[in-house]
Amino acid sequence: LILLVIISVYWEGYSNFALLQEGDFTTGAVFSGWHMLAYSFAWLPTTEGTVKKGTQRLIGTCLGGFLAWLGVIVCSWSYSDDAPVNPYALCAWLTVTTTACAHFEGALEGFGPKVDWGTTGMYVVMTQGLIALEVYQRIGTKGGLVTNRVVATITGILMSALVQMIPPNVKGRHPNHARKYVAEMKSAVAGLATSVRQGRDLTEATNIFESRLKKEVPKARRLSLFLLNDAAQLNVLPVYRVDPKLTTEMEDIIVTEAFLRLLLREAKERISATDHVKPEDSGAKWKELDDLLAFLVGEGAEKDRILDGSGEESQLIGLHFPIIRAICKRIQFHESRLDEVKVAIFWTSEQ
């Protein structure tokens, strides 16, 4: 954005560039900061969101410009730029076309920042209204305004896309953000289980676990969902498409977070019952908890056998640590499923 401001001020060839200058309208494609508005509207936190929203902005600007150009001709009942525009007819035209656009986009569940169709309809309505009113106020001709606005929009969109292509950039369709969300839950459970195994004060360990469930884990969830939804705009296109597996898996991961809250409730109930398991009560149950911890902290070779649910030890795990065991199984499943998520730029029907 700063670069656009600089070249608009100091690069006369750019700031004075215009197409179809007619009559007294001599302001070029940077008129009213159109290129900077296009950049601001198109830029989003993720590369996918920026490219897709820029596409929506371009399509919406072209369609809105065409409707404004056609509306001015209809409302003035003349192709001449000197013909006066009937204000009542223009209001009627804008009302009908805006309503039709809203109805069409609403039927496609896409009027507004929706996942499938995005904000194209909003840009159609906005661009049409701005250009039509500027022509009515004699700020410029219909041809000059439409053409130069499209040129300015393309400039801003290309600049925003270029900035997003420069590393480091954020890719919302990548499963790494979901992996960090899973890792936060895994770390929280590992902290609580480790405290129990080492005989630490259960009250303190539970308070730390609860704090992580209220801060770190929700923060990771919100970031993952935000970036995913940002990248999933205009998901009907085969370019920068978000793998549906990632969307489905995020929903399942959120369910796993609910398991952590069940674990918190059980820990609090154990504190209330004052029947804590002591570290000196050795036996198979501690071996089982050790195996679960080996998975949670990424160590040991027993995790696959334990999480398969086979053998005498796994039965004891189901008896003494059912929620931790269920969480471990779900986390293992999430990690496996996230490895299957595709991050290709272009999608085909076979994918």
LODRENRO-525695 format. One line per 8 residues: number of its first residue (from 0); for each residue y, z, x of N, C-alpha, C. Coordinates in steps of 0.1 Angstrom, whole numbers, plus 5000, padded with zeros to 4 digits. Example, Ala and Ser with C-alpha at 12.3 -4.5 7.8 and 13.67 -1.06 7.14 Angstrom:
LODRENRO-525695
0> 4943 5078 5132 4955 5078 5123 4967 5078 5132  4978 5071 5128 4989 5071 5137 5000 5079 5129;
//
This chain:
LODRENRO-525695
0> 4988 5000 5008 5000 5000 5000 5013 5000 5009  5012 5008 5019 5024 5008 5029 5026 4995 5035  5015 4988 5039 5015 4975 5045 5022 4965 5035  5018 4966 5022 5024 4957 5012 5039 4959 5011  5043 4971 5012 5058 4974 5011 5065 4969 5023  5059 4970 5035 5065 4966 5047 5067 4950 5047  5056 4943 5044 5057 4929 5044 5066 4923 5033  5067 4931 5022 5076 4927 5011 5091 4928 5016;
8> 5094 4938 5024 5107 4940 5028 5111 4931 5040  5102 4930 5050 5106 4924 5063 5101 4909 5064  5092 4905 5056 5086 4892 5057 5092 4883 5046  5103 4876 5049 5110 4868 5039 5101 4857 5033  5093 4851 5041 5084 4841 5036 5075 4846 5025  5071 4858 5027 5062 4864 5016 5070 4869 5004  5081 4876 5007 5088 4882 4996 5095 4871 4987  5098 4859 4993 5104 4849 4985 5094 4838 4980;
16> 5082 4840 4983 5072 4830 4979 5071 4830 4964  5071 4818 4958 5069 4817 4943 5064 4804 4940  5058 4803 4928 5053 4791 4922 5060 4789 4909  5062 4776 4906 5068 4772 4893 5081 4779 4891  5090 4779 4901 5103 4785 4898 5111 4775 4890  5116 4780 4879 5123 4771 4869 5136 4778 4865  5147 4770 4863 5159 4775 4858 5165 4786 4867  5169 4797 4861 5175 4808 4868 5165 4818 4874;
24> 5152 4815 4871 5142 4825 4875 5138 4821 4890  5143 4829 4899 5141 4826 4913 5133 4837 4920  5129 4847 4913 5122 4858 4919 5107 4854 4921  5101 4856 4932 5088 4852 4935 5077 4861 4930  5065 4860 4937 5053 4867 4932 5054 4882 4934  5064 4887 4941 5065 4901 4943 5074 4907 4933  5078 4900 4923 5087 4904 4913 5082 4917 4906  5091 4927 4905 5088 4940 4899 5076 4947 4906;
32> 5073 4944 4919 5063 4951 4926 5049 4948 4920  5047 4936 4915 5034 4933 4908 5022 4934 4918  5024 4930 4931 5013 4930 4940 5010 4945 4943  5020 4954 4944 5017 4968 4947 5010 4975 4935  5014 4971 4923 5008 4976 4911 4993 4971 4910  4990 4959 4914 4977 4954 4914 4968 4962 4924  4974 4964 4936 4967 4972 4946 4964 4986 4941  4974 4992 4935 4972 5006 4930 4961 5007 4919;
40> 4962 4997 4910 4952 4997 4899 4938 4994 4903  4937 4986 4914 4924 4981 4918 4917 4991 4927  4925 4999 4935 4919 5007 4945 4912 5019 4938  4899 5022 4943 4891 5033 4938 4884 5039 4950  4879 5051 4949 4873 5058 4960 4861 5051 4966  4854 5043 4959 4842 5036 4964 4845 5021 4966  4837 5015 4975 4838 5001 4977 4835 4993 4965  4824 4997 4958 4819 4990 4946 4829 4991 4935;
48> 4835 5003 4933 4845 5005 4923 4857 4996 4925  4862 4995 4938 4873 4988 4941 4871 4973 4938  4860 4967 4943 4857 4953 4941 4856 4950 4926  4848 4958 4919 4846 4956 4905 4859 4957 4897  4866 4968 4899 4879 4970 4892 4889 4959 4895  4889 4954 4908 4897 4943 4911 4893 4931 4904  4880 4929 4902 4876 4917 4894 4880 4918 4880  4879 4930 4874 4884 4933 4860 4899 4930 4859;
56> 4906 4935 4869 4920 4933 4869 4924 4919 4869  4917 4911 4878 4920 4897 4879 4917 4889 4866  4905 4892 4860 4901 4886 4848 4910 4889 4837  4914 4902 4836 4923 4907 4825 4937 4901 4827  4941 4899 4839 4955 4894 4841 4955 4879 4837  4945 4872 4841 4944 4857 4837 4943 4855 4822  4934 4863 4816 4933 4862 4801 4946 4866 4794  4951 4878 4799 4964 4883 4792 4975 4873 4795;
64> 4976 4867 4807 4987 4858 4809 4986 4845 4800  4973 4841 4798 4971 4829 4790 4975 4832 4775  4971 4844 4771 4974 4848 4757 4989 4849 4755  4996 4855 4765 5011 4856 4765 5017 4842 4765  5013 4833 4773 5018 4819 4774 5016 4812 4761  5004 4814 4755 5001 4807 4742 5009 4814 4731  5011 4827 4731 5018 4834 4721 5033 4830 4721  5039 4829 4732 5053 4825 4733 5055 4811 4727;
72> 5046 4802 4730 5047 4788 4724 5045 4789 4709  5036 4796 4704 5034 4797 4689 5046 4804 4683  5051 4815 4689 5061 4823 4682 5075 4816 4683  5077 4807 4693 5089 4799 4693 5087 4785 4687  5075 4782 4684 5071 4769 4678 5076 4757 4686  5076 4759 4699 5081 4749 4708 5075 4752 4722  5073 4741 4729 5068 4742 4743 5080 4744 4753  5092 4742 4748 5104 4742 4756 5107 4757 4759;
80> 5111 4759 4772 5115 4773 4776 5128 4777 4770  5136 4768 4765 5149 4771 4759 5148 4775 4745  5137 4773 4738 5135 4776 4724 5135 4792 4723  5142 4797 4713 5142 4812 4711 5128 4816 4705  5125 4828 4709 5112 4834 4705 5115 4843 4693  5108 4840 4682 5109 4849 4670 5103 4863 4672  5111 4873 4672 5106 4886 4676 5096 4892 4666  5097 4888 4653 5088 4893 4643 5074 4886 4645;
88> 5075 4873 4648 5063 4866 4650 5056 4871 4663  5064 4874 4673 5058 4879 4685 5051 4893 4683  5057 4901 4675 5051 4914 4672 5038 4912 4665  5038 4903 4655 5026 4900 4648 5015 4894 4657  5019 4886 4666 5009 4880 4676 5003 4891 4684  5012 4899 4690 5006 4910 4699 4998 4920 4691  5001 4922 4678 4993 4931 4670 4979 4925 4668  4979 4913 4664 4966 4906 4661 4957 4905 4673;
96> 4963 4900 4684 4955 4898 4696 4950 4911 4702  4959 4921 4702 4955 4935 4707 4944 4941 4699  4945 4940 4686 4934 4945 4677 4921 4938 4679  4922 4924 4680 4910 4916 4682 4903 4920 4696  4911 4922 4706 4906 4925 4719 4900 4939 4719  4906 4949 4712 4901 4962 4711 4888 4962 4704  4887 4954 4693 4875 4954 4685 4864 4947 4693  4867 4936 4700 4856 4929 4707 4851 4938 4719;
104> 4860 4944 4726 4856 4953 4737 4849 4965 4732  4854 4971 4721 4847 4982 4715 4833 4980 4711  4831 4967 4706 4817 4964 4702 4808 4963 4714  4814 4960 4726 4806 4959 4738 4806 4973 4746  4812 4983 4739 4813 4996 4745 4820 4995 4759  4831 4988 4759 4838 4985 4772 4853 4986 4771  4859 4991 4760 4873 4992 4760 4877 5006 4766  4881 5005 4779 4883 5018 4786 4873 5018 4798;
112> 4873 5029 4806 4865 5030 4818 4851 5033 4815  4844 5023 4809 4830 5025 4806 4822 5019 4817  4809 5023 4817 4800 5019 4828 4797 5004 4828  4795 4998 4817 4790 4985 4816 4801 4974 4818  4811 4975 4811 4821 4965 4810 4835 4968 4817  4837 4981 4819 4849 4985 4826 4862 4984 4818  4873 4981 4825 4886 4982 4819 4892 4968 4817  4884 4957 4816 4890 4944 4815 4899 4942 4803;
120> 4894 4948 4791 4902 4946 4779 4916 4953 4780  4917 4964 4787 4929 4971 4789 4939 4962 4796  4934 4955 4807 4943 4947 4814 4948 4935 4807  4939 4929 4798 4943 4918 4789 4955 4922 4781  4954 4933 4774 4964 4938 4765 4977 4941 4772  4976 4948 4784 4987 4952 4791 4995 4940 4797  4988 4931 4803 4994 4919 4809 5001 4910 4798  4994 4908 4787 4999 4900 4776 5012 4906 4771;
128> 5013 4919 4769 5025 4925 4764 5036 4924 4773  5034 4927 4786 5044 4927 4796 5051 4913 4798  5042 4903 4799 5047 4889 4801 5054 4884 4789  5049 4887 4777 5055 4882 4765 5069 4888 4763  5070 4901 4765 5083 4908 4764 5093 4903 4774  5088 4901 4786 5097 4896 4797 5103 4882 4794  5094 4873 4788 5098 4860 4784 5108 4861 4772  5106 4870 4763 5115 4872 4752 5128 4877 4756;
136> 5129 4886 4767 5141 4891 4772 5148 4881 4782  5142 4869 4784 5148 4859 4792 5148 4862 4807  5139 4871 4811 5138 4875 4825 5132 4863 4833  5124 4855 4827 5119 4843 4834 5112 4834 4824  5107 4823 4829 5100 4814 4820 5085 4817 4819  5079 4812 4808 5065 4816 4806 5056 4811 4817  5058 4799 4822 5050 4794 4833 5052 4801 4846  5065 4804 4849 5068 4811 4861 5063 4825 4861;
144> 5064 4832 4850 5060 4846 4850 5044 4847 4851  5037 4838 4843 5023 4839 4843 5017 4835 4857  5022 4824 4862 5017 4820 4875 5019 4830 4886  5032 4834 4887 5035 4843 4898 5028 4857 4897  5026 4861 4884 5019 4874 4882 5005 4873 4887  4998 4862 4884 4985 4860 4888 4984 4860 4904  4993 4853 4910 4994 4852 4925 4996 4866 4931  5005 4874 4925 5007 4887 4930 4995 4896 4928;
152> 4988 4895 4916 4977 4903 4914 4966 4900 4924  4963 4887 4927 4953 4883 4937 4957 4890 4950  4969 4889 4954 4973 4895 4967 4970 4910 4967  4974 4917 4957 4971 4932 4957 4956 4935 4957  4948 4927 4949 4934 4929 4948 4927 4927 4962  4931 4916 4968 4925 4913 4981 4928 4923 4991  4940 4929 4991 4944 4939 5000 4936 4952 4998  4934 4956 4986 4927 4968 4983 4912 4966 4987;
160> 4906 4954 4984 4893 4952 4988 4891 4952 5003  4901 4946 5010 4901 4946 5025 4901 4960 5031  4909 4968 5025 4910 4982 5030 4897 4989 5028  4890 4987 5016 4877 4994 5013 4866 4988 5022  4867 4976 5027 4857 4971 5036 4857 4976 5050  4869 4982 5054 4870 4988 5067 4863 5001 5068  4854 5003 5077 4847 5016 5079 4857 5026 5084  4855 5039 5081 4844 5044 5072 4847 5042 5057;
168> 4838 5038 5050 4840 5036 5035 4829 5043 5028  4832 5045 5015 4822 5052 5006 4815 5042 4997  4802 5043 4997 4794 5035 4988 4788 5043 4977  4792 5042 4965 4787 5051 4954 4773 5047 4950  4768 5035 4953 4755 5031 4949 4744 5036 4959  4749 5042 4970 4740 5047 4980 4734 5061 4976  4721 5063 4978 4715 5076 4974 4719 5088 4983  4726 5086 4994 4729 5097 5003 4736 5109 4996;
176> 4745 5105 4986 4753 5115 4979 4743 5124 4970  4734 5117 4964 4724 5125 4956 4715 5133 4965  4712 5128 4977 4704 5136 4987 4711 5148 4991  4724 5148 4993 4732 5160 4996 4732 5170 4985  4732 5165 4973 4731 5173 4961 4718 5181 4961  4707 5173 4963 4693 5179 4964 4692 5189 4975  4698 5185 4987 4698 5194 4999 4705 5207 4996  4716 5207 4988 4723 5220 4985 4714 5229 4977;
184> 4707 5223 4967 4698 5231 4959 4686 5236 4968  4681 5228 4976 4670 5232 4985 4674 5243 4994  4686 5242 5000 4691 5253 5008 4693 5266 5001  4698 5265 4989 4700 5277 4981 4687 5284 4978  4677 5277 4974 4664 5283 4971 4658 5289 4984  4659 5281 4995 4654 5286 5007 4660 5299 5012  4673 5300 5009 4680 5313 5013 4675 5325 5005  4673 5323 4992 4668 5334 4984 4653 5337 4988;
192> 4645 5327 4989 4631 5329 4993 4629 5336 5007  4638 5331 5016 4637 5337 5029 4641 5352 5029  4651 5355 5021 4655 5369 5020 4644 5378 5014  4637 5373 5004 4626 5380 4998 4615 5382 5008  4612 5371 5016 4601 5372 5026 4604 5382 5037  4616 5382 5041 4620 5391 5052 4624 5405 5048  4622 5408 5035 4624 5422 5030 4639 5426 5029  4648 5416 5028 4662 5420 5027 4665 5425 5013;
200> 4677 5430 5012 4681 5436 4999 4681 5424 4989  4674 5426 4978 4673 5415 4968 4686 5414 4960  4693 5424 4958 4706 5424 4951 4716 5415 4959  4717 5417 4972 4726 5409 4980 4722 5395 4981  4709 5393 4982 4704 5379 4983 4706 5372 4970  4705 5379 4959 4707 5373 4945 4722 5369 4943  4730 5378 4948 4745 5375 4947 4749 5363 4955  4743 5361 4967 4746 5350 4975 4741 5337 4968;
208> 4729 5338 4963 4722 5327 4956 4731 5323 4943  4736 5333 4936 4744 5330 4924 4757 5324 4928  4763 5328 4939 4775 5322 4944 4774 5308 4948  4762 5304 4954 4760 5290 4957 4758 5282 4945  4752 5288 4934 4750 5280 4922 4763 5278 4915  4773 5286 4917 4785 5285 4911 4795 5276 4919  4793 5275 4932 4803 5268 4940 4797 5255 4946  4788 5257 4957 4783 5246 4965 4775 5236 4956;
216> 4766 5241 4948 4757 5232 4941 4765 5224 4930  4773 5230 4922 4781 5222 4912 4791 5212 4919  4796 5216 4931 4805 5207 4938 4798 5195 4942  4786 5197 4948 4778 5185 4952 4774 5176 4940  4771 5183 4928 4768 5175 4916 4780 5167 4911  4791 5173 4911 4803 5166 4906 4807 5154 4915  4806 5156 4928 4809 5145 4937 4799 5134 4936  4786 5137 4934 4776 5127 4933 4778 5119 4920;
224> 4781 5126 4909 4783 5119 4896 4796 5111 4896  4806 5116 4902 4819 5109 4903 4818 5096 4910  4811 5096 4922 4810 5084 4930 4800 5074 4923  4790 5079 4917 4780 5071 4910 4787 5064 4898  4794 5071 4890 4801 5065 4879 4812 5055 4883  4818 5058 4894 4829 5049 4899 4823 5036 4904  4811 5037 4910 4805 5025 4915 4798 5017 4904  4795 5023 4893 4787 5017 4883 4795 5009 4873;
232> 4809 5009 4874 4817 5001 4865 4813 4986 4866  4814 4980 4855 4811 4965 4854 4797 4963 4859  4787 4971 4855 4774 4971 4861 4765 4959 4856  4771 4951 4847 4764 4939 4842 4764 4928 4853  4773 4929 4863 4774 4919 4873 4763 4922 4883  4757 4911 4890 4747 4913 4900 4752 4916 4914  4765 4918 4915 4771 4922 4928 4775 4936 4928  4771 4943 4939 4774 4957 4941 4769 4965 4929;
240> 4757 4961 4924 4752 4968 4912 4745 4981 4916  4746 4991 4908 4740 5004 4911 4725 5003 4906  4716 5007 4914 4702 5007 4910 4700 5017 4898  4694 5012 4887 4692 5021 4876 4683 5033 4879  4675 5032 4890 4667 5043 4894 4675 5055 4898  4687 5052 4905 4696 5062 4909 4702 5070 4898  4706 5062 4887 4712 5068 4875 4702 5077 4869  4689 5072 4867 4679 5080 4861 4675 5093 4869;
248> 4675 5091 4882 4671 5102 4891 4682 5113 4891  4695 5109 4890 4705 5119 4889 4704 5128 4877  4700 5122 4866 4697 5130 4854 4686 5140 4856  4676 5136 4863 4664 5145 4866 4669 5156 4875  4677 5152 4885 4681 5162 4895 4690 5173 4888  4698 5169 4878 4705 5179 4870 4696 5189 4863  4685 5183 4858 4675 5192 4852 4669 5202 4862  4667 5198 4874 4662 5207 4884 4672 5218 4887;
256> 4685 5215 4886 4695 5225 4888 4693 5236 4878  4689 5232 4866 4687 5242 4855 4675 5252 4859  4665 5246 4867 4654 5255 4871 4660 5266 4881  4670 5262 4889 4676 5272 4898 4682 5283 4890  4688 5280 4879 4694 5291 4870 4683 5300 4864  4671 5294 4861 4660 5302 4857 4656 5311 4868  4655 5306 4880 4652 5315 4891 4662 5326 4893  4675 5323 4891 4685 5334 4892 4682 5344 4882;
264> 4679 5340 4870 4677 5350 4859 4665 5358 4862  4654 5352 4868 4642 5360 4871 4645 5370 4882  4653 5366 4892 4657 5375 4903 4665 5387 4897  4674 5384 4888 4682 5395 4882 4673 5405 4874  4663 5399 4867 4653 5407 4860 4645 5416 4869  4641 5411 4880 4634 5419 4890 4642 5430 4895  4655 5428 4897 4664 5438 4902 4665 5449 4891  4666 5445 4879 4667 5455 4868 4654 5463 4867;
272> 4643 5456 4869 4630 5463 4867 4627 5472 4879  4634 5470 4890 4632 5478 4903 4617 5478 4907  4611 5467 4905 4597 5466 4910 4596 5455 4921  4605 5456 4930 4606 5445 4941 4593 5445 4949  4589 5433 4953 4578 5431 4961 4582 5435 4976  4575 5443 4982 4579 5448 4995 4572 5439 5006  4578 5438 5017 4573 5429 5028 4560 5435 5033  4558 5448 5033 4546 5454 5038 4534 5451 5029;
280> 4536 5446 5016 4525 5443 5008 4520 5429 5012  4513 5429 5023 4508 5416 5028 4496 5411 5020  4493 5399 5022 4482 5393 5015 4484 5378 5013  4476 5372 5005 4476 5358 5003 4490 5353 4997  4496 5362 4989 4509 5358 4982 4519 5355 4993  4520 5363 5004 4529 5360 5014 4526 5347 5021  4514 5344 5023 4510 5331 5029 4515 5320 5020  4513 5322 5007 4518 5312 4998 4533 5310 4998;
288> 4540 5321 4999 4555 5320 5000 4559 5313 5013  4552 5316 5024 4554 5310 5037 4553 5295 5036  4542 5291 5029 4540 5276 5028 4552 5270 5020  4556 5276 5009 4568 5271 5002 4580 5271 5010  4582 5281 5018 4594 5281 5027 4593 5270 5038  4581 5267 5042 4579 5257 5052 4584 5244 5046  4582 5242 5034 4587 5229 5027 4602 5230 5026  4607 5242 5021 4621 5243 5019 4630 5241 5031;
296> 4625 5246 5042 4633 5246 5055 4628 5234 5063  4618 5226 5059 4614 5214 5066 4605 5217 5077  4597 5227 5077 4587 5230 5088 4573 5231 5082  4563 5229 5091 4550 5232 5087 4543 5220 5081  4529 5220 5081 4522 5208 5077 4514 5212 5064  4516 5224 5058 4508 5228 5047 4515 5224 5034  4527 5219 5034 4534 5217 5021 4527 5207 5012  4522 5196 5017 4515 5187 5008 4503 5193 5001;
304> 4495 5200 5008 4483 5206 5002 4487 5217 4992  4498 5225 4995 4502 5235 4986 4508 5229 4973  4517 5219 4975 4524 5214 4963 4515 5205 4955  4503 5201 4960 4494 5193 4952 4488 5201 4940  4489 5214 4941 4483 5223 4930 4469 5225 4931  4462 5223 4943 4448 5225 4944 4445 5237 4953  4434 5243 4951 4430 5254 4959 4433 5268 4954  4427 5278 4959 4429 5292 4955 4443 5296 4957;
312> 4449 5293 4969 4462 5298 4972 4473 5292 4962  4471 5280 4958 4481 5274 4949 4480 5281 4935  4469 5286 4932 4468 5293 4919 4475 5306 4920  4475 5313 4932 4483 5325 4934 4497 5322 4934  4501 5311 4939 4515 5307 4939 4520 5305 4924  4512 5299 4916 4515 5297 4902 4516 5310 4895  4509 5321 4900 4509 5334 4894 4522 5342 4898  4525 5341 4911 4535 5350 4916 4549 5343 4918;
320> 4549 5330 4920 4562 5323 4923 4562 5310 4915  4561 5311 4902 4560 5298 4894 4573 5290 4894  4584 5296 4894 4597 5288 4893 4600 5282 4907  4598 5290 4918 4600 5284 4931 4591 5273 4933  4578 5274 4929 4568 5263 4931 4572 5251 4923  4577 5253 4911 4581 5241 4903 4593 5235 4909  4603 5242 4914 4615 5237 4921 4610 5229 4933  4601 5234 4941 4597 5227 4953 4590 5213 4949;
328> 4582 5214 4939 4576 5201 4934 4586 5191 4930  4596 5195 4922 4606 5186 4917 4615 5181 4929  4618 5190 4938 4626 5185 4950 4619 5175 4958  4606 5177 4960 4598 5168 4967 4597 5154 4960  4596 5155 4947 4596 5143 4938 4610 5135 4940  4621 5143 4939 4634 5137 4940 4636 5130 4954  4632 5136 4964 4633 5130 4978 4625 5117 4979  4613 5117 4973 4605 5105 4973 4612 5094 4965;
336> 4617 5097 4953 4623 5087 4944 4636 5082 4950  4644 5090 4956 4656 5085 4962 4654 5076 4973  4643 5077 4980 4639 5068 4991 4636 5054 4985  4633 5053 4972 4630 5040 4966 4642 5033 4960  4654 5039 4961 4666 5033 4955 4671 5021 4964  4674 5010 4957 4679 4998 4964 4694 4999 4966  4699 4994 4977 4714 4994 4979 4718 4980 4983  4711 4969 4978 4715 4956 4981 4728 4952 4975;
344> 4736 4943 4982 4749 4939 4977 4747 4929 4965  4737 4920 4966 4734 4910 4955 4721 4914 4949  4720 4913 4936 4708 4916 4928 4703 4903 4922  4690 4902 4921 4684 4891 4914 4676 4896 4902  4672 4888 4893 4665 4892 4882 4651 4899 4885  4646 4895 4897 4633 4900 4901 4635 4915 4905  4646 4918 4911 4649 4932 4915 4650 4941 4903;
//
